[in-house]
Amino acid sequence: MISGLYLGELVRLILLKMAKAGLLFGGEKSSALHVKGKIETRHVAAMEKYKEGLANTREILTDLGLEPSEADCVAVQHVCTIVSFRSANLCAAALAAILTRLRENKKLVRLRTTVGMDGTLYKIHPQYPKRLHKVVRKLVPNCDVRFLLSESGSTKGAAMVTAVASRVQAQRKQIDKVLALFRLTREQLVGVRDKMRVELEYGLKRDTHPLATVKMLPTYVCGMPDGTEKGKFLALDLGGTNFRVLLVKIRSGRRSVRMYNKIFAIPLEIMQGTGEELFDHIVQCIADFLDYMGLKGAQLPLGFTFSFPCRQASIDKGTLIEWTKGFKATDCEGEDVVDMLREAIKRRNEFDLDIVAVVNDTVGTMMTCGYEDRNCEVGLIAGTGSNMCYMEEMRNIELVEGDEGKMCINTEWGGFGDNGCLDDIRTQYDKEVDEGSLNPGKQRYEKMTSGMYLGEIVRQILIDLTKQGLLFRGQISERLRTRGIFETKFLSQIESDRLALLQVRRILQQLGLDSTCEDSIVVKEVCGAVSRRAAELYGAGLAAVVEKRREDQGFEHLKITVGVDGTLYKLHPQ
């Protein structure tokens, strides 16, 4: 309907039909008029020329064995105009649709662009360019379009494509070189597993414990749920930017648990203020929850999930070793967090609670899953932070008296690698994230695996690729320079199989990053490389623990359940 290959043939078929109807050439039809391809698009162009068009028409028709009158020549010219005009209109409509999409993709009120033009129809037809330009501008009034005729045709374009392809190939190699840093070989993962195993043993032994990067803290939790538990209990969960208060009702014998909970935010100024302010805020949240549940004045046993490294002397005493995950509240490290909670409750003087246990979130996860599955002996957190606990044989725990039975060990494995044993797999981006954190040089394994840091690793990679001119047209926006802009939730969204590249671009635009489709592909690959490495490092660490449990129990094959919690594990699609 629009290309030069067919316009002449369309004209021939129309003339033949009109001649048969007696509307042209006195009803006479020459044998040449019946031959396909006898009228070419160059003939159409010649017949539509301004001055010599009428003479050209008579000459072309005569060559076809026809004897046209003056009226016949005018009519044939009119047919040519209709056919070529329709072609220009249809071409303009399609081009207008593309220009509109370009404008919308760029979120512009008005688009300024150039359309490169080539082709015999556009070049030789006297009216075609003017008609095309006019209709395009009419259909897209919010686009300023310049039409540029290619002087060298498509041959030069092929050379340009080759040059661009070579540049893209070189850029691809640079991108792959960066992504390769995050691809761990089987040998490297086995090495991580073996190093983790060494650190586990160091943490359990009295002589090497002080220097161990994996703290292996006894929790004094020595048994798993057996289904006979019952009653109402209050639970607190502090481990990230949100604080949760729960009422838990357990019915004996039926393994029935009902939970009611409320989530409270912990503002940054509280996280990094004083210890007194932090625990007063926690008690305020407890008071709000008790009031919300109609339990004001009730005395309930309370369990405190405190997801930071603590040294425990008993199940209800936990001395904070150091803050992690962005917390920096003063006057807390080296203090018993249970005592600090009790003092805050006394200061408020509204209610009293019986604080029975302080546990790490990994322990809470293991116990929760152990209530459903007797084979659960490991608790893993893959969320804002990274940690793991497991049931260890008492005979292996030199920090606690006694050899009988088992005790849950809170590994605090986030510090794995703080002695430099992971330096062979740490990248420049890991080092930049570490140096910019609140605790440089500490929690290195956690900074390579946990949700709090993965987005920041991605941001550092994107900055480097942009500096190399491989992303975002080489322009580093102020937003991209902003620490913490690339939250792990965006990483999870971008990696979703359900998201098309256009949606990935929208997410990047929300972050103030103006991206092309090519940029979106690279960003998705970067997110995949960072999260894949995190999962593999989790797996290597977990393998060390599971293998230790198998050997300690003398089994050839161990059947074990790992209880898992954490936003990274729950929300990340891969």
SETORDREN-633377 format. One line per 8 residues: number of its first residue (from 1); their letters; for each residue x, y, z of C-alpha. Coordinates in nm, 3 decimals. Example, Ala and Ser with C-alpha at 12.3 -4.5 7.8 and 13.67 -1.06 7.14 Angstrom:
BEGIN
1) AS) 1.230 -0.450 0.780 ~ 1.367 -0.106 0.714
//
This chain:
BEGIN
1) MISGLYLG) 0.000 0.000 0.000 ~ 0.290 0.240 0.053 ~ 0.616 0.113 -0.097 ~ 0.763 0.200 -0.435 ~ 0.764 -0.166 -0.537 ~ 0.384 -0.169 -0.563 ~ 0.258 0.183 -0.639 ~ 0.302 0.149 -1.018
9) ELVRLILL) 0.121 -0.186 -1.014 ~ -0.168 -0.034 -0.817 ~ -0.199 0.240 -1.084 ~ -0.194 -0.020 -1.367 ~ -0.473 -0.224 -1.206 ~ -0.687 0.087 -1.158 ~ -0.635 0.199 -1.520 ~ -0.719 -0.149 -1.648
17) KMAKAGLL) -1.040 -0.157 -1.447 ~ -1.142 0.192 -1.564 ~ -1.069 0.102 -1.929 ~ -1.284 -0.211 -1.897 ~ -1.563 0.007 -1.760 ~ -1.532 0.241 -2.059 ~ -1.410 0.531 -1.843 ~ -1.072 0.560 -2.012
25) FGGEKSSA) -0.922 0.526 -2.360 ~ -1.266 0.488 -2.519 ~ -1.287 0.144 -2.359 ~ -0.977 0.021 -2.548 ~ -0.722 -0.193 -2.358 ~ -0.379 -0.262 -2.504 ~ -0.204 -0.594 -2.451 ~ 0.075 -0.412 -2.262
33) LHVKGKIE) -0.176 -0.280 -2.008 ~ -0.253 -0.641 -1.916 ~ 0.113 -0.718 -1.837 ~ 0.208 -0.711 -1.466 ~ 0.483 -0.462 -1.385 ~ 0.447 -0.256 -1.704 ~ 0.383 0.060 -1.502 ~ 0.661 0.124 -1.250
41) TRHVAAME) 0.682 0.373 -0.965 ~ 0.927 0.584 -1.169 ~ 0.647 0.623 -1.423 ~ 0.411 0.741 -1.148 ~ 0.671 0.996 -1.035 ~ 0.723 1.116 -1.393 ~ 0.350 1.157 -1.454 ~ 0.313 1.371 -1.138
49) KYKEGLAN) 0.585 1.622 -1.225 ~ 0.474 1.987 -1.216 ~ 0.538 2.116 -1.568 ~ 0.615 1.815 -1.784 ~ 0.379 1.575 -1.604 ~ 0.105 1.589 -1.868 ~ 0.349 1.535 -2.154 ~ 0.516 1.249 -1.963
57) TREILTDL) 0.176 1.089 -1.909 ~ 0.092 1.097 -2.280 ~ 0.433 0.950 -2.368 ~ 0.409 0.666 -2.110 ~ 0.054 0.573 -2.216 ~ 0.150 0.579 -2.583 ~ 0.443 0.344 -2.508 ~ 0.183 0.107 -2.359
65) GLEPSEAD) 0.004 0.095 -2.697 ~ -0.276 0.330 -2.595 ~ -0.415 0.638 -2.770 ~ -0.502 0.873 -2.485 ~ -0.702 1.191 -2.518 ~ -0.624 1.506 -2.321 ~ -0.897 1.409 -2.072 ~ -0.748 1.058 -2.040
73) CVAVQHVC) -0.408 1.204 -1.950 ~ -0.558 1.431 -1.683 ~ -0.755 1.139 -1.536 ~ -0.447 0.913 -1.526 ~ -0.251 1.190 -1.353 ~ -0.530 1.211 -1.095 ~ -0.514 0.832 -1.034 ~ -0.138 0.857 -0.976
81) TIVSFRSA) -0.189 1.142 -0.729 ~ -0.451 0.948 -0.530 ~ -0.230 0.636 -0.505 ~ 0.088 0.824 -0.407 ~ -0.101 1.056 -0.169 ~ -0.248 0.756 0.016 ~ 0.101 0.608 0.043 ~ 0.239 0.931 0.195
89) NLCAAALA) -0.056 0.954 0.438 ~ -0.015 0.595 0.560 ~ 0.360 0.635 0.597 ~ 0.305 0.959 0.792 ~ 0.052 0.792 1.024 ~ 0.294 0.511 1.111 ~ 0.578 0.757 1.166 ~ 0.353 0.973 1.386
97) AILTRLRE) 0.281 0.672 1.608 ~ 0.654 0.609 1.654 ~ 0.725 0.976 1.729 ~ 0.444 0.981 1.987 ~ 0.592 0.676 2.160 ~ 0.937 0.836 2.164 ~ 0.793 1.149 2.323 ~ 0.598 0.952 2.585
105) NKKLVRLR) 0.896 0.729 2.667 ~ 1.105 1.038 2.731 ~ 0.818 1.201 2.925 ~ 0.850 1.520 2.719 ~ 0.580 1.779 2.658 ~ 0.742 1.851 2.322 ~ 0.982 1.631 2.126 ~ 1.254 1.763 1.898
113) TTVGMDGT) 1.399 1.497 1.672 ~ 1.544 1.425 1.330 ~ 1.423 1.154 1.092 ~ 1.685 1.019 0.854 ~ 1.531 0.960 0.510 ~ 1.634 0.746 0.212 ~ 1.466 0.551 -0.068 ~ 1.386 0.606 -0.436
121) LYKIHPQY) 1.021 0.698 -0.376 ~ 1.120 0.978 -0.137 ~ 1.406 1.091 -0.362 ~ 1.249 1.087 -0.712 ~ 0.881 1.158 -0.651 ~ 0.824 1.533 -0.689 ~ 0.536 1.558 -0.439 ~ 0.601 1.274 -0.191
129) PKRLHKVV) 0.837 1.446 0.060 ~ 0.619 1.756 0.090 ~ 0.302 1.549 0.144 ~ 0.472 1.326 0.401 ~ 0.616 1.619 0.599 ~ 0.285 1.806 0.604 ~ 0.080 1.511 0.731 ~ 0.336 1.415 0.998
137) RKLVPNCD) 0.337 1.766 1.141 ~ -0.041 1.772 1.137 ~ -0.066 1.437 1.322 ~ 0.198 1.520 1.587 ~ 0.180 1.894 1.652 ~ 0.377 1.848 1.978 ~ 0.682 1.717 1.788 ~ 0.935 1.932 1.603
145) VRFLLSES) 1.053 1.701 1.326 ~ 1.343 1.761 1.092 ~ 1.370 1.535 0.787 ~ 1.730 1.471 0.682 ~ 1.802 1.308 0.346 ~ 2.082 1.053 0.355 ~ 2.332 1.155 0.088 ~ 2.527 0.829 0.103
153) GSTKGAAM) 2.233 0.592 0.122 ~ 2.228 0.279 0.334 ~ 2.578 0.160 0.237 ~ 2.744 0.414 0.461 ~ 2.483 0.323 0.723 ~ 2.598 -0.039 0.717 ~ 2.949 0.080 0.797 ~ 2.810 0.294 1.079
161) VTAVASRV) 2.617 -0.002 1.218 ~ 2.938 -0.204 1.213 ~ 3.120 0.073 1.397 ~ 2.843 0.097 1.657 ~ 2.836 -0.282 1.696 ~ 3.211 -0.281 1.757 ~ 3.170 -0.010 2.020 ~ 2.882 -0.197 2.186
169) QAQRKQID) 3.085 -0.517 2.183 ~ 3.376 -0.341 2.352 ~ 3.138 -0.193 2.611 ~ 2.982 -0.535 2.666 ~ 3.325 -0.677 2.744 ~ 3.381 -0.404 3.003 ~ 3.042 -0.473 3.163 ~ 3.105 -0.850 3.166
177) KVLALFRL) 3.442 -0.788 3.329 ~ 3.268 -0.612 3.619 ~ 2.993 -0.875 3.650 ~ 3.253 -1.154 3.646 ~ 3.381 -1.028 3.982 ~ 3.054 -1.150 4.135 ~ 3.054 -1.495 3.975 ~ 3.201 -1.736 4.228
185) TREQLVGV) 3.342 -2.067 4.108 ~ 3.268 -2.394 4.282 ~ 3.624 -2.394 4.416 ~ 3.576 -2.047 4.565 ~ 3.249 -2.149 4.732 ~ 3.410 -2.464 4.873 ~ 3.684 -2.236 5.007 ~ 3.424 -2.014 5.176
193) RDKMRVEL) 3.258 -2.320 5.329 ~ 3.588 -2.453 5.463 ~ 3.692 -2.114 5.606 ~ 3.353 -2.081 5.775 ~ 3.400 -2.425 5.930 ~ 3.737 -2.318 6.074 ~ 3.581 -2.003 6.224 ~ 3.294 -2.205 6.376
201) EYGLKRDT) 3.546 -2.425 6.556 ~ 3.749 -2.123 6.672 ~ 3.437 -1.963 6.818 ~ 3.345 -2.276 7.018 ~ 3.688 -2.321 7.180 ~ 3.779 -2.127 7.494 ~ 4.134 -2.045 7.382 ~ 4.048 -1.915 7.034
209) HPLATVKM) 3.703 -1.765 7.108 ~ 3.828 -1.410 7.185 ~ 3.986 -1.381 6.839 ~ 3.716 -1.564 6.641 ~ 3.528 -1.355 6.382 ~ 3.227 -1.587 6.416 ~ 3.136 -1.534 6.782 ~ 2.945 -1.862 6.847
217) LPTYVCGM) 2.749 -1.722 7.141 ~ 2.570 -1.969 7.375 ~ 2.200 -1.884 7.405 ~ 2.110 -2.116 7.696 ~ 1.822 -2.245 7.486 ~ 1.861 -2.619 7.532 ~ 1.535 -2.766 7.408 ~ 1.292 -2.750 7.118
225) PDGTEKGK) 0.910 -2.719 7.143 ~ 0.731 -3.054 7.187 ~ 0.368 -2.944 7.149 ~ 0.278 -2.937 7.519 ~ 0.337 -2.563 7.555 ~ 0.037 -2.341 7.636 ~ -0.057 -1.995 7.758 ~ -0.047 -1.626 7.664
233) FLALDLGG) 0.285 -1.457 7.605 ~ 0.405 -1.115 7.503 ~ 0.689 -1.096 7.250 ~ 0.907 -0.808 7.137 ~ 1.108 -0.813 6.815 ~ 1.386 -0.556 6.766 ~ 1.624 -0.611 6.478 ~ 1.582 -0.349 6.210
241) TNFRVLLV) 1.416 -0.020 6.128 ~ 1.083 -0.158 6.254 ~ 0.993 -0.284 6.600 ~ 0.720 -0.543 6.649 ~ 0.509 -0.620 6.957 ~ 0.311 -0.946 6.959 ~ 0.060 -1.126 7.175 ~ 0.100 -1.503 7.125
249) KIRSGRRS) -0.163 -1.755 7.237 ~ -0.053 -2.120 7.242 ~ -0.300 -2.407 7.293 ~ -0.155 -2.727 7.435 ~ -0.155 -3.053 7.237 ~ -0.299 -2.906 6.918 ~ 0.007 -2.717 6.797 ~ -0.225 -2.419 6.763
257) VRMYNKIF) -0.073 -2.071 6.778 ~ -0.260 -1.745 6.735 ~ -0.071 -1.419 6.705 ~ -0.172 -1.055 6.723 ~ 0.090 -0.797 6.639 ~ 0.155 -0.434 6.569 ~ 0.454 -0.281 6.391 ~ 0.614 0.044 6.504
265) AIPLEIMQ) 0.879 0.244 6.320 ~ 1.208 0.336 6.482 ~ 1.319 0.678 6.354 ~ 1.685 0.723 6.260 ~ 1.735 0.978 6.539 ~ 1.624 0.711 6.790 ~ 1.842 0.439 6.630 ~ 2.145 0.665 6.660
273) GTGEELFD) 2.051 0.860 6.974 ~ 2.100 0.749 7.335 ~ 2.025 0.406 7.479 ~ 1.775 0.559 7.720 ~ 1.583 0.720 7.432 ~ 1.578 0.391 7.240 ~ 1.443 0.181 7.527 ~ 1.193 0.452 7.629
281) HIVQCIAD) 1.065 0.441 7.270 ~ 1.035 0.060 7.290 ~ 0.837 0.083 7.614 ~ 0.611 0.350 7.459 ~ 0.537 0.104 7.176 ~ 0.461 -0.174 7.428 ~ 0.221 0.059 7.614 ~ 0.044 0.150 7.288
289) FLDYMGLK) 0.008 -0.220 7.201 ~ -0.127 -0.320 7.544 ~ -0.379 -0.037 7.521 ~ -0.468 -0.142 7.164 ~ -0.527 -0.504 7.277 ~ -0.719 -0.403 7.591 ~ -0.448 -0.551 7.815 ~ -0.353 -0.243 8.014
297) GAQLPLGF) -0.230 -0.356 8.354 ~ -0.198 -0.724 8.254 ~ 0.111 -0.912 8.373 ~ 0.237 -1.150 8.107 ~ 0.560 -1.347 8.053 ~ 0.767 -1.163 7.794 ~ 1.020 -1.289 7.541 ~ 1.256 -1.033 7.389
305) TFSFPCRQ) 1.388 -1.104 7.039 ~ 1.698 -0.885 7.023 ~ 1.873 -0.936 6.690 ~ 2.217 -0.804 6.775 ~ 2.532 -0.978 6.905 ~ 2.487 -1.049 7.276 ~ 2.691 -1.248 7.524 ~ 2.450 -1.441 7.746
313) ASIDKGTL) 2.513 -1.572 8.097 ~ 2.160 -1.716 8.118 ~ 1.844 -1.723 7.912 ~ 1.725 -1.390 8.058 ~ 2.054 -1.200 8.052 ~ 2.214 -1.063 7.735 ~ 2.505 -0.818 7.721 ~ 2.523 -0.628 7.393
321) IEWTKGFK) 2.864 -0.682 7.232 ~ 2.822 -0.427 6.951 ~ 2.552 -0.267 6.743 ~ 2.502 -0.372 6.379 ~ 2.253 -0.293 6.099 ~ 2.279 0.084 6.131 ~ 2.207 0.110 6.507 ~ 2.440 0.336 6.705
329) ATDCEGED) 2.250 0.416 7.027 ~ 2.499 0.524 7.292 ~ 2.557 0.369 7.636 ~ 2.431 0.026 7.527 ~ 2.735 -0.175 7.422 ~ 2.862 -0.374 7.720 ~ 2.525 -0.339 7.898 ~ 2.256 -0.601 7.972
337) VVDMLREA) 1.969 -0.520 7.735 ~ 1.718 -0.695 7.963 ~ 1.817 -0.465 8.251 ~ 1.787 -0.163 8.021 ~ 1.436 -0.272 7.922 ~ 1.336 -0.326 8.287 ~ 1.468 0.020 8.382 ~ 1.271 0.182 8.098
345) IKRRNEFD) 0.954 0.003 8.218 ~ 1.018 0.137 8.570 ~ 1.068 0.491 8.438 ~ 0.729 0.477 8.268 ~ 0.569 0.328 8.581 ~ 0.250 0.214 8.403 ~ 0.282 -0.165 8.387 ~ 0.510 -0.451 8.487
353) LDIVAVVN) 0.627 -0.744 8.275 ~ 0.805 -1.069 8.359 ~ 1.099 -1.081 8.113 ~ 1.166 -1.454 8.086 ~ 1.399 -1.478 7.786 ~ 1.612 -1.273 7.551 ~ 1.681 -1.445 7.220 ~ 1.830 -1.364 6.885
361) DTVGTMMT) 1.595 -1.352 6.584 ~ 1.765 -1.660 6.441 ~ 1.679 -1.851 6.760 ~ 1.321 -1.727 6.742 ~ 1.298 -1.844 6.381 ~ 1.438 -2.188 6.464 ~ 1.197 -2.230 6.758 ~ 0.898 -2.117 6.552
369) CGYEDRNC) 0.976 -2.363 6.272 ~ 1.070 -2.631 6.524 ~ 0.716 -2.613 6.663 ~ 0.597 -2.734 6.320 ~ 0.888 -2.962 6.225 ~ 1.087 -3.169 6.476 ~ 1.381 -3.189 6.231 ~ 1.440 -2.813 6.251
377) EVGLIAGT) 1.778 -2.753 6.415 ~ 1.893 -2.444 6.226 ~ 1.759 -2.088 6.210 ~ 1.863 -1.858 5.925 ~ 1.794 -1.488 5.881 ~ 1.823 -1.342 5.531 ~ 1.685 -0.994 5.571 ~ 1.812 -0.653 5.678
385) GSNMCYME) 2.089 -0.844 5.852 ~ 2.249 -1.184 5.802 ~ 2.283 -1.444 6.077 ~ 2.235 -1.810 6.165 ~ 2.193 -2.027 6.475 ~ 2.191 -2.404 6.523 ~ 2.171 -2.674 6.791 ~ 2.526 -2.770 6.893
393) EMRNIELV) 2.641 -3.066 7.103 ~ 2.722 -2.947 7.457 ~ 3.048 -3.142 7.451 ~ 3.175 -2.909 7.178 ~ 3.091 -2.584 7.360 ~ 3.391 -2.505 7.578 ~ 3.243 -2.174 7.698 ~ 2.968 -2.352 7.897
401) EGDEGKMC) 3.003 -2.622 8.162 ~ 2.854 -2.966 8.090 ~ 2.877 -3.226 7.815 ~ 2.525 -3.366 7.801 ~ 2.260 -3.265 7.552 ~ 2.254 -2.972 7.311 ~ 2.243 -2.595 7.325 ~ 2.149 -2.344 7.058
409) INTEWGGF) 2.446 -2.140 6.939 ~ 2.396 -1.793 6.792 ~ 2.682 -1.785 6.542 ~ 2.676 -1.409 6.469 ~ 2.837 -1.503 6.139 ~ 2.801 -1.151 5.998 ~ 3.155 -1.082 6.120 ~ 3.296 -1.370 5.915
417) GDNGCLDD) 3.579 -1.233 5.703 ~ 3.669 -0.947 5.939 ~ 4.013 -1.110 5.973 ~ 4.072 -1.085 5.597 ~ 3.994 -1.447 5.510 ~ 3.742 -1.336 5.243 ~ 3.963 -1.071 5.084 ~ 4.022 -1.291 4.779
425) IRTQYDKE) 3.655 -1.260 4.678 ~ 3.579 -0.908 4.803 ~ 3.548 -0.654 4.523 ~ 3.630 -0.284 4.511 ~ 3.256 -0.222 4.543 ~ 3.235 -0.424 4.866 ~ 3.523 -0.217 5.002 ~ 3.353 0.111 4.908
433) VDEGSLNP) 3.031 0.003 5.080 ~ 3.227 -0.105 5.388 ~ 3.424 0.220 5.406 ~ 3.104 0.425 5.382 ~ 2.921 0.227 5.652 ~ 2.878 0.311 6.021 ~ 3.117 0.029 6.120 ~ 3.401 0.007 5.865
441) GKQRYEKM) 3.603 -0.314 5.876 ~ 3.332 -0.503 6.064 ~ 3.051 -0.738 5.960 ~ 3.209 -0.796 5.618 ~ 3.019 -1.118 5.541 ~ 2.693 -0.946 5.634 ~ 2.781 -0.655 5.405 ~ 2.819 -0.899 5.114
449) TSGMYLGE) 2.493 -1.086 5.180 ~ 2.230 -0.888 5.371 ~ 1.944 -0.677 5.244 ~ 2.077 -0.367 5.415 ~ 2.379 -0.354 5.185 ~ 2.295 -0.524 4.851 ~ 2.127 -0.216 4.706 ~ 2.427 -0.006 4.803
457) IVRQILID) 2.663 -0.250 4.629 ~ 2.446 -0.218 4.315 ~ 2.463 0.163 4.340 ~ 2.843 0.158 4.360 ~ 2.861 -0.064 4.049 ~ 2.621 0.165 3.858 ~ 2.834 0.468 3.946 ~ 3.148 0.295 3.819
465) LTKQGLLF) 2.981 0.181 3.495 ~ 2.848 0.534 3.440 ~ 3.195 0.682 3.495 ~ 3.321 0.445 3.225 ~ 3.050 0.574 2.991 ~ 2.870 0.239 2.990 ~ 2.543 0.355 3.152 ~ 2.310 0.656 3.160
473) RGQISERL) 2.501 0.826 2.873 ~ 2.796 0.869 3.107 ~ 2.604 1.122 3.320 ~ 2.606 1.060 3.698 ~ 2.291 1.221 3.837 ~ 2.278 1.371 4.186 ~ 2.029 1.101 4.279 ~ 2.276 0.828 4.185
481) RTRGIFET) 2.535 0.994 4.408 ~ 2.295 0.970 4.703 ~ 2.384 0.694 4.949 ~ 2.099 0.454 5.024 ~ 1.885 0.556 4.723 ~ 1.895 0.204 4.576 ~ 1.701 0.010 4.838 ~ 1.705 -0.369 4.823
489) KFLSQIES) 1.328 -0.367 4.754 ~ 1.404 -0.206 4.416 ~ 1.660 -0.477 4.347 ~ 1.392 -0.739 4.418 ~ 1.139 -0.563 4.194 ~ 1.384 -0.526 3.905 ~ 1.474 -0.896 3.918 ~ 1.112 -1.009 3.898
497) DRLALLQV) 1.049 -1.226 3.589 ~ 0.711 -1.059 3.549 ~ 0.863 -0.717 3.483 ~ 0.924 -0.608 3.125 ~ 1.211 -0.369 3.052 ~ 0.967 -0.078 3.025 ~ 0.864 -0.137 3.387 ~ 1.229 -0.161 3.492
505) RRILQQLG) 1.280 0.178 3.329 ~ 0.987 0.317 3.527 ~ 1.146 0.198 3.852 ~ 1.473 0.365 3.753 ~ 1.283 0.682 3.663 ~ 1.127 0.678 4.012 ~ 1.485 0.684 4.138 ~ 1.559 0.983 3.916
513) LDSTCEDS) 1.764 0.776 3.671 ~ 1.683 0.851 3.306 ~ 1.761 0.522 3.133 ~ 1.744 0.363 2.791 ~ 1.629 0.005 2.732 ~ 1.997 -0.095 2.706 ~ 2.061 0.067 3.046 ~ 1.769 -0.126 3.194
521) IVVKEVCG) 1.911 -0.456 3.069 ~ 2.248 -0.381 3.229 ~ 2.092 -0.269 3.559 ~ 1.891 -0.592 3.573 ~ 2.209 -0.793 3.512 ~ 2.393 -0.604 3.787 ~ 2.111 -0.671 4.035 ~ 2.115 -1.040 3.940
529) AVSRRAAE) 2.492 -1.072 3.984 ~ 2.490 -0.910 4.329 ~ 2.191 -1.106 4.464 ~ 2.314 -1.435 4.314 ~ 2.649 -1.398 4.488 ~ 2.471 -1.320 4.818 ~ 2.262 -1.638 4.789 ~ 2.570 -1.845 4.705
537) LYGAGLAA) 2.760 -1.707 5.004 ~ 2.462 -1.784 5.229 ~ 2.461 -2.138 5.088 ~ 2.834 -2.187 5.147 ~ 2.805 -2.072 5.508 ~ 2.502 -2.290 5.572 ~ 2.679 -2.588 5.416 ~ 2.957 -2.554 5.675
545) VVEKRRED) 2.706 -2.576 5.961 ~ 2.502 -2.862 5.816 ~ 2.817 -3.062 5.739 ~ 2.937 -3.008 6.097 ~ 2.605 -3.137 6.235 ~ 2.626 -3.445 6.013 ~ 2.978 -3.528 6.126 ~ 2.904 -3.460 6.495
553) QGFEHLKI) 2.614 -3.706 6.483 ~ 2.813 -3.965 6.288 ~ 2.564 -3.987 6.001 ~ 2.646 -4.066 5.640 ~ 2.337 -3.873 5.536 ~ 2.166 -3.610 5.750 ~ 1.802 -3.508 5.724 ~ 1.762 -3.160 5.868
561) TVGVDGTL) 1.523 -2.865 5.838 ~ 1.637 -2.503 5.827 ~ 1.392 -2.243 5.952 ~ 1.427 -1.926 5.744 ~ 1.300 -1.572 5.788 ~ 1.386 -1.227 5.658 ~ 1.260 -0.987 5.394 ~ 1.534 -1.075 5.145
569) YKLHPQ) 1.436 -1.444 5.151 ~ 1.063 -1.367 5.147 ~ 1.045 -1.090 4.888 ~ 1.327 -1.153 4.643 ~ 1.187 -1.346 4.342 ~ 1.504 -1.552 4.281
//
